[in-house]
Amino acid sequence: MMDSEEREIFFYLKEQDEQFVSAIAICRHAGGKHKSREKPDWAKPVLSRMFERGILEMNDSNSYRLRPIPVRSDTKQWVSPQIASILKRSGKNFEGFHENPGDAEAYYDQL
């Protein structure tokens, strides 16, 4: 499970659409202005901890982003849970398909 500081960084990087963000920018923006004024480098140990756990990836310029969720190509997925329930109620057999969990936070929590 992620602690509160890891969640702040997670939600900030989730908004960045898979762009690499420098550690300085994360320290400034992820925790709010009060936290960055009190301790400007608060996120650096948290970033290294998240990198070691495999939640983040780092490029050559030491910028971070969320590691993309791997897509399993061998399984088929429903378009949405609502369509899945409609098709199940139709009485036809749709074995081999499963619902897409779509919960990125749960995926990163298990790392």
C-alpha positions in Angstrom: 0.0 0.0 0.0 1.1 3.5 -0.7 1.5 6.0 2.1 0.1 9.5 2.0 3.2 11.1 0.4 3.4 8.4 -2.3 -0.3 9.0 -3.0 0.3 12.7 -3.5 3.0 12.0 -6.0 0.9 9.3 -7.7 -2.0 11.6 -8.2 0.2 14.4 -9.5 2.0 12.2 -12.0 -1.3 10.6 -13.0 -2.4 14.0 -14.3 0.8 14.5 -16.4 -0.3 12.0 -19.1 2.8 9.8 -19.1 5.2 12.7 -19.4 8.4 12.7 -17.6 8.5 15.2 -14.8 11.7 16.4 -13.0 12.1 15.7 -9.2 12.2 19.5 -8.5 8.8 20.0 -10.2 7.4 17.1 -8.3 8.7 18.6 -5.0 7.1 21.9 -5.8 3.7 20.8 -7.1 2.8 17.4 -5.7 2.6 18.3 -2.0 1.3 21.8 -2.2 3.1 25.1 -1.6 3.3 24.9 2.2 5.0 21.5 2.1 7.5 22.6 -0.5 8.3 25.8 1.4 9.0 24.0 4.7 11.1 21.2 3.1 12.0 21.8 -0.6 13.4 18.3 -1.2 10.6 16.3 0.6 9.8 14.1 -2.4 13.2 12.9 -3.4 13.4 10.0 -0.9 9.8 9.1 -1.7 10.6 9.1 -5.4 13.5 6.7 -5.0 11.4 4.4 -2.9 8.6 4.4 -5.5 11.2 3.8 -8.2 12.6 0.8 -6.3 9.1 -0.7 -5.9 8.5 -0.4 -9.7 5.8 2.2 -9.5 7.8 4.8 -11.3 10.3 4.8 -14.1 13.1 7.2 -14.7 14.7 8.6 -17.9 18.3 9.7 -18.5 17.7 13.2 -17.2 16.5 11.9 -13.8 12.8 12.7 -14.5 10.0 10.4 -13.4 6.7 9.2 -14.6 4.3 6.4 -13.7 5.3 3.1 -15.1 2.6 2.2 -17.7 0.3 -0.6 -16.8 1.1 -3.6 -18.9 -1.6 -4.6 -21.4 -2.2 -8.3 -21.7 -2.8 -9.1 -25.3 -3.8 -12.7 -24.8 -7.1 -11.9 -23.1 -10.2 -10.1 -24.4 -11.8 -7.4 -22.4 -15.2 -5.8 -22.4 -15.6 -2.3 -23.6 -17.3 -1.3 -20.3 -18.9 -3.0 -17.3 -22.3 -1.8 -18.4 -22.0 -3.5 -21.8 -20.8 -6.6 -20.0 -23.9 -6.7 -17.8 -26.2 -6.2 -20.8 -24.5 -9.0 -22.7 -24.6 -11.4 -19.7 -28.4 -10.7 -19.3 -28.9 -11.6 -23.0 -28.4 -15.3 -22.1 -25.7 -16.0 -24.7 -22.3 -17.5 -23.8 -19.5 -15.0 -23.7 -16.8 -17.1 -21.9 -13.2 -16.0 -22.4 -14.1 -12.4 -21.8 -13.6 -10.5 -18.6 -14.2 -7.1 -17.3 -11.4 -4.5 -17.4 -10.7 -3.4 -13.8 -9.5 0.0 -15.0 -8.4 0.9 -11.5 -4.8 2.2 -11.9 -4.5 3.0 -8.2 -5.2 -0.6 -7.2 -2.6 -1.8 -9.7 0.1 0.4 -8.3 -0.9 -0.4 -4.7 -0.1 -4.1 -5.3 3.5 -3.3 -6.4 
